[in-house]
Amino acid sequence: MADILVRRDGGIGTLVFSNLEKHNAMTADMWEALPSRIAELDRDPEVRVIVLSGDGDKAFVSGADVSQFGANRSEPAAQRRYNEMVEAAYASPARATKPVLAQIRGVCFGGGLGLAAACDLRICADDARFRMPAGRLGLGYSQAGVHRFLALLGVQNTLDLFYTARVFDAAEALRIGFVCRVAPAASLEATVRELAATIAENAPLTMEATKATVNAWLRDPTDKHAADAQAAIDRCNRSDDYREGVRAFAEKRKPVFVRR
């Protein structure tokens, strides 16, 4: 049964897209559930980093479940509701205050590519394959979605991926900046866990402030005084964690951060 599975291990919370018969294609129920699942982990005080992953070793997410398009895109009102639901899912990694990582193995096409682009960092296996097939479906991709790719990849790479609808591999994903790391397939999970654990050791309020500042810049690069970002920065600088960090540095020991 297609679902999004929730797993916790120490400071790492993982959401697993599970629809094995269809290479983890996203059903309407999965799109609808994603924002609440991410919010659940974001509220958990024990979780420092959120990881999105696909079930099995064949796919991250192969795209939206096209078999449901007839029901969900049959008339304008239904299409609008479906698109709003998908866009809310795409927006949910950025709305989380905690770092969100995409762990990509195998197929990452269409909606999967959009989900990965919405995450903060992407790490893939050397067997990963990527594609934006909107041009093969006659699909008008949302402005917000295209803007995410523009912010991540720039104009030329975004147009290339959308215009050609071609498959590209892990090496090219690294070259164009879609992913930050490529790992052998057998050690992908260990690589992601090591990165997530490194992030989880750092001051969570600093991570939150950094993410808020990046999101503010993505909203409006000309706004140098975004109120939400500045509030997160000020919270860092008033925090017990900041004082702990300074003490630990002076005492040459590992800091212990408690997110306050």
C-alpha positions as a Python dict, from the first residue, in 0.01 Angstrom:
ca = {
    (1, 'M'): (0, 0, 0),
    (2, 'A'): (138, 340, -101),
    (3, 'D'): (234, 547, 200),
    (4, 'I'): (496, 772, 357),
    (5, 'L'): (670, 585, 638),
    (6, 'V'): (812, 771, 939),
    (7, 'R'): (1129, 652, 1110),
    (8, 'R'): (1333, 803, 1392),
    (9, 'D'): (1688, 721, 1490),
    (10, 'G'): (1848, 957, 1741),
    (11, 'G'): (1852, 1307, 1599),
    (12, 'I'): (1763, 1191, 1247),
    (13, 'G'): (1400, 1165, 1134),
    (14, 'T'): (1342, 988, 801),
    (15, 'L'): (1040, 990, 572),
    (16, 'V'): (1032, 699, 329),
    (17, 'F'): (823, 723, 12),
    (18, 'S'): (685, 372, -26),
    (19, 'N'): (500, 262, -340),
    (20, 'L'): (726, -19, -458),
    (21, 'E'): (503, -149, -736),
    (22, 'K'): (525, 189, -908),
    (23, 'H'): (883, 286, -821),
    (24, 'N'): (758, 504, -535),
    (25, 'A'): (532, 716, -754),
    (26, 'M'): (344, 974, -547),
    (27, 'T'): (-28, 912, -511),
    (28, 'A'): (-267, 1196, -426),
    (29, 'D'): (-282, 1068, -67),
    (30, 'M'): (98, 1078, -43),
    (31, 'W'): (114, 1434, -176),
    (32, 'E'): (-153, 1536, 74),
    (33, 'A'): (23, 1365, 366),
    (34, 'L'): (374, 1498, 308),
    (35, 'P'): (335, 1845, 468),
    (36, 'S'): (194, 1699, 791),
    (37, 'R'): (461, 1427, 807),
    (38, 'I'): (739, 1683, 768),
    (39, 'A'): (572, 1912, 1024),
    (40, 'E'): (551, 1619, 1266),
    (41, 'L'): (927, 1565, 1252),
    (42, 'D'): (990, 1939, 1259),
    (43, 'R'): (799, 1964, 1589),
    (44, 'D'): (982, 1670, 1747),
    (45, 'P'): (1246, 1817, 1983),
    (46, 'E'): (1460, 1504, 1948),
    (47, 'V'): (1490, 1538, 1570),
    (48, 'R'): (1765, 1766, 1438),
    (49, 'V'): (1772, 1665, 1070),
    (50, 'I'): (1499, 1535, 836),
    (51, 'V'): (1586, 1292, 555),
    (52, 'L'): (1359, 1207, 260),
    (53, 'S'): (1423, 869, 99),
    (54, 'G'): (1263, 618, -135),
    (55, 'D'): (1170, 265, -34),
    (56, 'G'): (1393, -8, -177),
    (57, 'D'): (1687, 40, -411),
    (58, 'K'): (1513, 115, -743),
    (59, 'A'): (1382, 468, -694),
    (60, 'F'): (1367, 781, -483),
    (61, 'V'): (1039, 890, -643),
    (62, 'S'): (959, 811, -1005),
    (63, 'G'): (712, 1099, -1031),
    (64, 'A'): (344, 1151, -970),
    (65, 'D'): (119, 846, -1011),
    (66, 'V'): (5, 915, -1368),
    (67, 'S'): (-272, 656, -1340),
    (68, 'Q'): (-456, 903, -1112),
    (69, 'F'): (-437, 1194, -1356),
    (70, 'G'): (-773, 1111, -1510),
    (71, 'A'): (-949, 1148, -1177),
    (72, 'N'): (-745, 1438, -1047),
    (73, 'R'): (-703, 1645, -1363),
    (74, 'S'): (-1025, 1572, -1548),
    (75, 'E'): (-1171, 1921, -1513),
    (76, 'P'): (-1035, 2262, -1410),
    (77, 'A'): (-1151, 2264, -1047),
    (78, 'A'): (-1012, 1915, -980),
    (79, 'Q'): (-688, 2005, -1155),
    (80, 'R'): (-657, 2321, -945),
    (81, 'R'): (-712, 2128, -621),
    (82, 'Y'): (-457, 1866, -720),
    (83, 'N'): (-198, 2127, -820),
    (84, 'E'): (-246, 2314, -493),
    (85, 'M'): (-196, 1991, -298),
    (86, 'V'): (124, 1909, -490),
    (87, 'E'): (259, 2262, -447),
    (88, 'A'): (194, 2244, -71),
    (89, 'A'): (399, 1923, -65),
    (90, 'Y'): (682, 2086, -261),
    (91, 'A'): (680, 2385, -25),
    (92, 'S'): (690, 2175, 293),
    (93, 'P'): (1067, 2106, 308),
    (94, 'A'): (1137, 2480, 300),
    (95, 'R'): (873, 2547, 566),
    (96, 'A'): (1046, 2311, 808),
    (97, 'T'): (1283, 2496, 1039),
    (98, 'K'): (1525, 2201, 1038),
    (99, 'P'): (1759, 2094, 757),
    (100, 'V'): (1590, 1860, 507),
    (101, 'L'): (1810, 1621, 306),
    (102, 'A'): (1713, 1411, 3),
    (103, 'Q'): (1872, 1065, -15),
    (104, 'I'): (1844, 964, -381),
    (105, 'R'): (1896, 618, -523),
    (106, 'G'): (1780, 496, -861),
    (107, 'V'): (1505, 682, -1043),
    (108, 'C'): (1434, 1046, -957),
    (109, 'F'): (1195, 1169, -1227),
    (110, 'G'): (930, 1437, -1256),
    (111, 'G'): (764, 1489, -920),
    (112, 'G'): (1059, 1317, -756),
    (113, 'L'): (1297, 1565, -916),
    (114, 'G'): (1073, 1848, -794),
    (115, 'L'): (1067, 1708, -440),
    (116, 'A'): (1443, 1668, -435),
    (117, 'A'): (1486, 2024, -564),
    (118, 'A'): (1271, 2148, -275),
    (119, 'C'): (1506, 1999, -15),
    (120, 'D'): (1801, 2183, 138),
    (121, 'L'): (2066, 1931, 31),
    (122, 'R'): (2065, 1636, -207),
    (123, 'I'): (2295, 1333, -188),
    (124, 'C'): (2268, 1062, -451),
    (125, 'A'): (2400, 717, -529),
    (126, 'D'): (2617, 666, -835),
    (127, 'D'): (2332, 467, -992),
    (128, 'A'): (2084, 757, -967),
    (129, 'R'): (1907, 874, -1281),
    (130, 'F'): (1724, 1204, -1316),
    (131, 'R'): (1466, 1346, -1555),
    (132, 'M'): (1214, 1627, -1592),
    (133, 'P'): (960, 1477, -1838),
    (134, 'A'): (702, 1760, -1838),
    (135, 'G'): (767, 1823, -2207),
    (136, 'R'): (679, 1461, -2287),
    (137, 'L'): (350, 1485, -2099),
    (138, 'G'): (236, 1823, -2230),
    (139, 'L'): (232, 1940, -1870),
    (140, 'G'): (249, 2309, -1779),
    (141, 'Y'): (490, 2306, -1484),
    (142, 'S'): (407, 2555, -1207),
    (143, 'Q'): (588, 2888, -1185),
    (144, 'A'): (688, 2817, -825),
    (145, 'G'): (837, 2484, -933),
    (146, 'V'): (1035, 2633, -1221),
    (147, 'H'): (1159, 2909, -988),
    (148, 'R'): (1298, 2644, -751),
    (149, 'F'): (1501, 2496, -1035),
    (150, 'L'): (1617, 2841, -1146),
    (151, 'A'): (1741, 2921, -794),
    (152, 'L'): (1921, 2589, -776),
    (153, 'L'): (2056, 2541, -1128),
    (154, 'G'): (2043, 2876, -1308),
    (155, 'V'): (1871, 2962, -1636),
    (156, 'Q'): (2072, 2750, -1882),
    (157, 'N'): (2057, 2424, -1687),
    (158, 'T'): (1688, 2470, -1604),
    (159, 'L'): (1596, 2532, -1967),
    (160, 'D'): (1811, 2239, -2078),
    (161, 'L'): (1637, 1994, -1842),
    (162, 'F'): (1287, 2116, -1928),
    (163, 'Y'): (1343, 2162, -2303),
    (164, 'T'): (1507, 1823, -2364),
    (165, 'A'): (1323, 1607, -2106),
    (166, 'R'): (1635, 1388, -2119),
    (167, 'V'): (1768, 1147, -1859),
    (168, 'F'): (2091, 1252, -1688),
    (169, 'D'): (2315, 1065, -1449),
    (170, 'A'): (2471, 1121, -1108),
    (171, 'A'): (2793, 1266, -1248),
    (172, 'E'): (2602, 1534, -1438),
    (173, 'A'): (2377, 1601, -1139),
    (174, 'L'): (2692, 1678, -940),
    (175, 'R'): (2844, 1887, -1219),
    (176, 'I'): (2540, 2114, -1256),
    (177, 'G'): (2493, 2145, -880),
    (178, 'F'): (2171, 1949, -841),
    (179, 'V'): (2337, 1725, -582),
    (180, 'C'): (2615, 1811, -339),
    (181, 'R'): (2760, 1460, -308),
    (182, 'V'): (2764, 1130, -496),
    (183, 'A'): (2828, 805, -309),
    (184, 'P'): (2859, 442, -417),
    (185, 'A'): (2512, 286, -405),
    (186, 'A'): (2614, 41, -134),
    (187, 'S'): (2726, 321, 99),
    (188, 'L'): (2466, 588, 18),
    (189, 'E'): (2272, 545, 342),
    (190, 'A'): (2591, 553, 550),
    (191, 'T'): (2707, 867, 367),
    (192, 'V'): (2376, 1044, 428),
    (193, 'R'): (2372, 937, 794),
    (194, 'E'): (2726, 1067, 843),
    (195, 'L'): (2634, 1402, 691),
    (196, 'A'): (2308, 1421, 889),
    (197, 'A'): (2490, 1332, 1211),
    (198, 'T'): (2748, 1606, 1148),
    (199, 'I'): (2470, 1861, 1096),
    (200, 'A'): (2283, 1732, 1404),
    (201, 'E'): (2587, 1798, 1623),
    (202, 'N'): (2583, 2168, 1537),
    (203, 'A'): (2372, 2437, 1700),
    (204, 'P'): (2012, 2384, 1582),
    (205, 'L'): (1920, 2751, 1624),
    (206, 'T'): (2207, 2842, 1391),
    (207, 'M'): (2074, 2592, 1135),
    (208, 'E'): (1729, 2747, 1172),
    (209, 'A'): (1860, 3101, 1129),
    (210, 'T'): (2067, 3005, 826),
    (211, 'K'): (1769, 2835, 661),
    (212, 'A'): (1542, 3131, 736),
    (213, 'T'): (1798, 3367, 581),
    (214, 'V'): (1834, 3153, 268),
    (215, 'N'): (1457, 3126, 232),
    (216, 'A'): (1423, 3503, 270),
    (217, 'W'): (1679, 3556, -4),
    (218, 'L'): (1497, 3312, -231),
    (219, 'R'): (1173, 3505, -173),
    (220, 'D'): (1333, 3842, -248),
    (221, 'P'): (1709, 3883, -306),
    (222, 'T'): (1677, 4260, -260),
    (223, 'D'): (1540, 4233, 95),
    (224, 'K'): (1839, 4253, 330),
    (225, 'H'): (1630, 4291, 646),
    (226, 'A'): (1368, 4014, 633),
    (227, 'A'): (1190, 4015, 968),
    (228, 'D'): (1161, 3637, 1008),
    (229, 'A'): (1526, 3579, 926),
    (230, 'Q'): (1641, 3855, 1160),
    (231, 'A'): (1424, 3719, 1441),
    (232, 'A'): (1590, 3377, 1399),
    (233, 'I'): (1935, 3538, 1402),
    (234, 'D'): (1853, 3739, 1715),
    (235, 'R'): (1723, 3427, 1886),
    (236, 'C'): (2059, 3259, 1819),
    (237, 'N'): (2256, 3544, 1965),
    (238, 'R'): (2045, 3552, 2284),
    (239, 'S'): (2048, 3177, 2333),
    (240, 'D'): (2201, 2950, 2593),
    (241, 'D'): (2342, 2754, 2298),
    (242, 'Y'): (2546, 3055, 2189),
    (243, 'R'): (2693, 3089, 2536),
    (244, 'E'): (2760, 2714, 2544),
    (245, 'G'): (2935, 2731, 2207),
    (246, 'V'): (3164, 3011, 2323),
    (247, 'R'): (3247, 2827, 2647),
    (248, 'A'): (3313, 2500, 2469),
    (249, 'F'): (3544, 2672, 2220),
    (250, 'A'): (3742, 2835, 2501),
    (251, 'E'): (3758, 2507, 2694),
    (252, 'K'): (3853, 2308, 2381),
    (253, 'R'): (3567, 2061, 2417),
    (254, 'K'): (3269, 1948, 2216),
    (255, 'P'): (2966, 2174, 2272),
    (256, 'V'): (2633, 2034, 2389),
    (257, 'F'): (2347, 2223, 2226),
    (258, 'V'): (1990, 2207, 2361),
    (259, 'R'): (1807, 2438, 2116),
    (260, 'R'): (1738, 2722, 2357),
}
